[in-house]
Amino acid sequence: MIRAALVGGSGYAGGEVLRLLGGHPEVEVVQVTSERLAGKPVATVHPPLRGRTELHFSPRATLGESDVVFAAMSHGESSAMINELRESAPVVIDLGADFRLRDADDYPRWYGWAHPAPDLLGSAVYGLAELHRGEIATASLIAAGGCLATASILGLAPLACAGLLDPAVPLVIEAKVGSSAAGSQSGDSTHHAHRSGEIRSYAPTGHRHTAEIRQELHAGPATQDVAFSATAVEAVRGVLITAHAFLNTDLDDRDLWRIYRSRYSAEPFVRIVKAHTGLHRSPSPKLLTGTNYCDVGFERDPHSRRVVVTAALDNLVKGSAGQAVQAFNIRHGFPETLGLEFGGLYPI
């Protein structure tokens, strides 16, 4: 039995980690920390855990030894205490942004602060199994990807890895995301009176996840740029990205099918969703609520070399906690799907 600790367990992502690990047959959660809620029962904050855990939140200063520690803190916090995290467990899985980027210079540019442990960035592994499965299997520091970046990368990776994108044309990606991506602490942007009925472009340029997309798709000013925008919609969970990718050669739908099937046919949590008829003929975030799936679709523009790629996922599961648990399974030699078998509900 693997002993797991969770640092920063009061938020939505932390709650999802606990929900998933609570159903994992090979894991015992031994400690959950929260500075704000220290002493309170975990189940009072995360109601799906009612009757399933007797744990209470404890302060970080009391963090004890475990086999793996999941960190679900605000950006900038895990890197500031990375030595303590690594002393507490041989494997650290970070759900924040602190170790996602390999270039230390990207942190001042995209996050506004200098990285306190730049020497660790080269050894940290981006936690997306579909791209880094082999590296995750032996990693001691794993960084789960951001939700918008994860959907974008999984949607476009087959084309990028096959060298089919026209480097002269930027990748244009528009992401729509639900309110839970803003975290559990309320603010003006998540206040019901401001969010209800809203469709708000909150990051038309400069979104932080752009750096991850560039890194993982090997895109950038020297090759191919990424033009990324994010829009808040009235939903609690879910991400839907729409990407406009221009090919460097003429391919038809059958060619694209072969490329996507070749990349994802063996992946347990990526599904190609592309039908000619029916209500659910393209990826829909609503259908993925609570699941670790990412659904990917594509459509070839008959009038140009443009391919419109769509990808959907639950931002708190495949876009965060589920991705982390999937990486945990790989790292510890368990079946990749263990604890992540929930297939969704319909209708919902």
C-alpha positions as CSV (number, residue, x, y, z in Angstrom):
1,M,0.0,0.0,0.0
2,I,1.4,3.4,-1.1
3,R,1.2,6.1,1.6
4,A,0.2,9.4,0.1
5,A,0.2,12.9,1.5
6,L,-1.5,16.0,0.0
7,V,-0.2,19.4,0.6
8,G,-2.7,22.2,0.0
9,G,-5.8,20.1,0.3
10,S,-8.5,22.7,0.7
11,G,-9.1,23.6,-3.0
12,Y,-11.0,22.0,-5.8
13,A,-7.9,20.3,-7.3
14,G,-6.9,18.9,-3.9
15,G,-10.4,17.7,-3.4
16,E,-10.3,15.8,-6.6
17,V,-7.0,14.2,-5.7
18,L,-8.6,13.0,-2.5
19,R,-11.8,11.8,-4.3
20,L,-9.7,9.8,-6.8
21,L,-7.3,8.4,-4.3
22,G,-10.2,7.5,-2.0
23,G,-11.2,5.0,-4.6
24,H,-7.7,3.7,-5.4
25,P,-7.1,0.2,-4.1
26,E,-3.3,0.7,-3.7
27,V,-3.3,4.0,-1.8
28,E,-3.7,5.1,1.7
29,V,-3.9,8.9,2.2
30,V,-2.1,9.6,5.5
31,Q,-2.1,13.4,5.7
32,V,-3.8,16.4,4.2
33,T,-2.5,19.9,4.9
34,S,-4.2,23.3,4.8
35,E,-3.0,26.4,6.6
36,R,-6.4,28.0,6.6
37,L,-8.4,25.0,7.7
38,A,-6.0,23.2,10.1
39,G,-7.8,21.1,12.6
40,K,-11.1,20.8,10.6
41,P,-12.3,17.5,9.2
42,V,-11.5,17.1,5.6
43,A,-15.0,15.8,4.7
44,T,-16.6,19.1,5.9
45,V,-14.8,20.8,3.0
46,H,-15.0,18.0,0.4
47,P,-18.5,16.5,0.8
48,P,-17.9,13.5,-1.6
49,L,-15.6,12.2,1.2
50,R,-18.3,12.0,3.8
51,G,-18.1,8.7,5.5
52,R,-15.0,7.8,3.6
53,T,-12.3,9.5,5.6
54,E,-11.7,10.5,9.2
55,L,-8.7,12.7,8.3
56,H,-8.4,16.3,9.6
57,F,-6.4,19.1,7.9
58,S,-3.0,19.8,9.5
59,P,-0.5,22.6,9.0
60,R,2.4,22.2,6.5
61,A,4.9,22.4,9.3
62,T,3.7,19.0,10.5
63,L,4.2,17.2,7.2
64,G,5.5,13.8,7.9
65,E,7.0,11.0,5.8
66,S,5.1,9.3,3.0
67,D,5.8,7.5,-0.3
68,V,4.4,10.2,-2.5
69,V,3.4,13.7,-1.9
70,F,0.9,15.6,-4.1
71,A,1.2,19.4,-4.0
72,A,-1.9,21.4,-4.8
73,M,-0.9,24.9,-3.8
74,S,-1.0,28.3,-5.5
75,H,1.6,29.0,-8.1
76,G,4.9,29.9,-6.6
77,E,4.4,28.0,-3.3
78,S,5.6,24.5,-4.1
79,S,8.9,25.7,-5.6
80,A,9.5,27.8,-2.4
81,M,9.2,24.7,-0.2
82,I,10.4,22.0,-2.7
83,N,13.2,20.9,-0.3
84,E,10.7,20.1,2.4
85,L,8.4,18.3,0.0
86,R,11.3,16.1,-1.3
87,E,12.5,15.4,2.2
88,S,9.0,14.1,3.1
89,A,8.7,11.7,0.1
90,P,10.8,10.2,-2.7
91,V,8.2,11.2,-5.3
92,V,6.6,14.7,-5.6
93,I,3.7,15.3,-7.9
94,D,3.0,19.0,-8.3
95,L,-0.4,20.1,-9.6
96,G,0.7,23.8,-9.8
97,A,2.8,25.5,-12.5
98,D,6.1,25.7,-10.6
99,F,7.9,22.9,-12.5
100,R,6.0,22.7,-15.8
101,L,8.4,24.9,-17.7
102,R,12.0,23.9,-18.4
103,D,13.4,27.3,-19.1
104,A,13.8,29.4,-15.9
105,D,13.5,32.6,-18.0
106,D,9.9,31.7,-18.8
107,Y,8.8,32.2,-15.2
108,P,9.4,36.0,-15.0
109,R,7.9,36.3,-18.4
110,W,4.7,34.4,-17.8
111,Y,4.3,34.3,-14.0
112,G,6.0,37.5,-12.9
113,W,8.5,35.9,-10.5
114,A,12.0,34.4,-10.6
115,H,12.1,30.7,-10.0
116,P,13.7,29.8,-6.6
117,A,14.9,26.4,-7.7
118,P,15.9,26.7,-11.4
119,D,18.4,23.8,-11.1
120,L,15.4,21.4,-10.8
121,L,13.6,22.4,-13.9
122,G,15.7,20.2,-16.1
123,S,14.9,17.1,-14.2
124,A,11.2,17.7,-13.6
125,V,9.0,15.8,-16.0
126,Y,5.8,17.3,-17.5
127,G,3.1,14.9,-16.3
128,L,1.2,14.3,-19.5
129,A,1.4,10.5,-19.9
130,E,0.6,10.6,-23.6
131,L,3.8,12.5,-24.3
132,H,6.1,11.6,-21.4
133,R,5.1,8.1,-20.2
134,G,8.7,6.7,-20.3
135,E,10.1,9.7,-18.4
136,I,7.3,9.6,-15.8
137,A,8.0,6.0,-15.0
138,T,11.3,6.9,-13.3
139,A,10.7,10.5,-12.3
140,S,11.0,11.9,-8.7
141,L,9.5,15.3,-9.6
142,I,6.4,15.3,-11.8
143,A,4.5,18.5,-12.9
144,A,0.9,18.0,-14.0
145,G,0.0,20.2,-16.9
146,G,-2.4,23.1,-16.9
147,C,-6.0,22.3,-17.9
148,L,-6.1,24.6,-21.0
149,A,-2.6,23.5,-22.1
150,T,-3.5,19.8,-21.7
151,A,-6.5,20.0,-24.0
152,S,-4.5,22.1,-26.5
153,I,-1.5,19.8,-26.5
154,L,-3.5,16.6,-26.8
155,G,-5.6,18.1,-29.6
156,L,-2.6,19.2,-31.7
157,A,0.2,16.7,-30.8
158,P,-0.6,14.3,-33.6
159,L,-0.1,17.0,-36.2
160,A,2.9,18.6,-34.5
161,C,4.7,15.4,-33.9
162,A,4.2,14.2,-37.4
163,G,5.7,17.5,-38.7
164,L,2.6,18.5,-40.5
165,L,2.1,22.1,-39.3
166,D,3.0,25.0,-41.5
167,P,5.7,26.9,-39.6
168,A,4.8,30.1,-41.4
169,V,1.3,30.3,-39.9
170,P,0.7,30.6,-36.1
171,L,-1.4,28.1,-34.3
172,V,-4.5,29.9,-33.2
173,I,-6.2,28.4,-30.2
174,E,-9.3,29.6,-28.4
175,A,-10.2,28.0,-25.1
176,K,-13.4,28.1,-23.1
177,V,-13.4,27.1,-19.5
178,G,-15.7,26.8,-16.5
179,S,-15.5,28.7,-13.2
180,S,-13.8,25.9,-11.1
181,A,-10.6,26.6,-13.0
182,A,-10.4,29.9,-11.0
183,G,-10.1,28.0,-7.8
184,S,-12.2,27.6,-4.7
185,Q,-11.5,31.1,-3.2
186,S,-14.2,33.5,-4.5
187,G,-13.4,36.8,-6.2
188,D,-14.9,39.4,-8.5
189,S,-14.5,37.1,-11.5
190,T,-16.3,34.2,-9.9
191,H,-19.0,36.1,-8.0
192,H,-22.4,34.7,-9.1
193,A,-23.7,38.1,-10.1
194,H,-20.7,38.6,-12.4
195,R,-20.4,35.0,-13.7
196,S,-24.1,34.1,-14.3
197,G,-25.0,34.2,-17.9
198,E,-21.5,35.4,-18.8
199,I,-19.2,34.7,-21.7
200,R,-16.1,36.7,-20.9
201,S,-12.8,36.9,-22.8
202,Y,-10.5,37.1,-19.7
203,A,-7.2,36.5,-21.5
204,P,-7.3,37.4,-25.2
205,T,-3.5,37.4,-25.1
206,G,-0.7,36.6,-22.7
207,H,-2.3,33.5,-21.0
208,R,0.3,31.6,-19.0
209,H,-0.6,28.2,-20.5
210,T,0.8,29.5,-23.8
211,A,4.3,28.7,-22.5
212,E,3.4,25.1,-21.9
213,I,1.8,24.7,-25.3
214,R,4.8,26.1,-27.0
215,Q,7.1,23.9,-25.0
216,E,5.3,20.6,-25.5
217,L,4.5,21.1,-29.2
218,H,8.0,22.5,-29.8
219,A,6.6,25.7,-31.1
220,G,7.9,29.2,-30.7
221,P,9.2,32.2,-32.6
222,A,12.0,30.2,-34.2
223,T,9.6,27.6,-35.6
224,Q,5.9,28.2,-35.2
225,D,4.2,30.7,-32.9
226,V,1.1,30.1,-30.8
227,A,-1.7,32.6,-30.5
228,F,-3.7,31.5,-27.5
229,S,-6.9,33.1,-26.0
230,A,-9.1,32.1,-23.1
231,T,-12.8,32.7,-22.5
232,A,-14.8,32.1,-19.3
233,V,-18.2,30.6,-19.8
234,E,-21.1,29.8,-17.5
235,A,-20.2,26.3,-16.5
236,V,-18.6,24.9,-13.3
237,R,-16.4,22.3,-14.9
238,G,-15.0,21.8,-18.4
239,V,-12.6,22.9,-21.1
240,L,-13.2,23.1,-24.8
241,I,-10.5,24.3,-27.1
242,T,-10.9,25.2,-30.8
243,A,-7.6,25.3,-32.6
244,H,-7.0,26.5,-36.2
245,A,-3.9,24.6,-37.6
246,F,-2.6,25.0,-41.1
247,L,-0.9,22.1,-42.7
248,N,2.2,22.1,-44.8
249,T,0.8,19.6,-47.2
250,D,-2.6,18.5,-48.6
251,L,-4.3,15.8,-46.5
252,D,-7.8,14.7,-46.6
253,D,-10.0,13.3,-43.8
254,R,-8.8,9.8,-44.2
255,D,-5.2,10.9,-43.9
256,L,-6.0,12.8,-40.7
257,W,-7.9,9.8,-39.3
258,R,-4.8,7.6,-39.8
259,I,-2.6,10.2,-38.1
260,Y,-4.8,10.6,-35.1
261,R,-5.5,6.8,-34.8
262,S,-1.8,6.0,-35.0
263,R,-1.1,8.4,-32.2
264,Y,-4.0,7.6,-29.8
265,S,-5.3,4.1,-30.6
266,A,-3.5,2.6,-27.6
267,E,-4.2,5.5,-25.2
268,P,-6.7,4.7,-22.5
269,F,-7.8,8.2,-21.9
270,V,-7.9,9.9,-25.3
271,R,-10.8,9.3,-27.6
272,I,-11.3,10.5,-31.2
273,V,-14.8,11.8,-31.4
274,K,-15.8,12.6,-35.0
275,A,-19.2,11.6,-36.4
276,H,-21.1,12.9,-39.3
277,T,-24.5,12.8,-37.6
278,G,-26.1,13.0,-34.2
279,L,-26.0,15.4,-31.3
280,H,-22.7,14.3,-29.9
281,R,-20.6,14.2,-33.0
282,S,-17.8,16.4,-31.6
283,P,-16.1,16.7,-28.2
284,S,-18.3,18.1,-25.4
285,P,-16.9,18.9,-21.9
286,K,-20.3,18.3,-20.3
287,L,-20.1,14.6,-21.1
288,L,-16.7,14.3,-19.5
289,T,-17.6,15.6,-16.1
290,G,-15.7,13.7,-13.4
291,T,-13.8,11.5,-16.0
292,N,-10.2,11.4,-16.9
293,Y,-10.9,11.4,-20.6
294,C,-9.9,13.9,-23.2
295,D,-12.0,13.8,-26.3
296,V,-10.4,15.0,-29.6
297,G,-12.0,15.9,-32.9
298,F,-11.0,17.5,-36.1
299,E,-12.5,18.8,-39.3
300,R,-10.7,19.6,-42.6
301,D,-11.6,22.9,-44.2
302,P,-12.3,22.0,-47.8
303,H,-11.3,25.5,-49.0
304,S,-7.8,25.7,-47.5
305,R,-5.2,23.7,-45.7
306,R,-6.8,24.6,-42.4
307,V,-7.7,21.9,-39.9
308,V,-10.0,22.8,-37.0
309,V,-9.2,20.7,-34.0
310,T,-11.4,20.5,-31.0
311,A,-10.6,18.9,-27.6
312,A,-12.6,18.7,-24.4
313,L,-11.9,17.5,-20.9
314,D,-12.8,18.1,-17.2
315,N,-10.4,20.7,-16.0
316,L,-10.3,19.2,-12.5
317,V,-9.6,15.7,-13.6
318,K,-7.7,15.1,-16.9
319,G,-6.7,18.8,-16.6
320,S,-5.4,18.4,-13.1
321,A,-6.0,15.7,-10.4
322,G,-6.7,12.8,-12.8
323,Q,-3.6,13.6,-14.8
324,A,-1.6,13.5,-11.6
325,V,-3.1,10.2,-10.5
326,Q,-2.5,8.7,-13.9
327,A,1.2,9.8,-13.6
328,F,1.2,8.3,-10.1
329,N,0.1,5.0,-11.5
330,I,2.8,5.0,-14.1
331,R,5.5,6.0,-11.7
332,H,4.5,3.2,-9.2
333,G,4.0,0.4,-11.8
334,F,0.2,0.2,-11.4
335,P,-2.2,-0.2,-14.3
336,E,-2.6,3.3,-15.8
337,T,-6.4,3.3,-15.4
338,L,-6.4,2.3,-11.7
339,G,-8.7,4.5,-9.7
340,L,-9.7,6.4,-12.8
341,E,-12.3,4.1,-14.3
342,F,-15.3,6.3,-14.0
343,G,-16.8,6.7,-17.4
344,G,-19.2,9.6,-16.9
345,L,-22.9,10.1,-16.7
346,Y,-25.5,10.8,-19.3
347,P,-27.7,12.7,-19.3
348,I,-26.2,15.2,-17.0
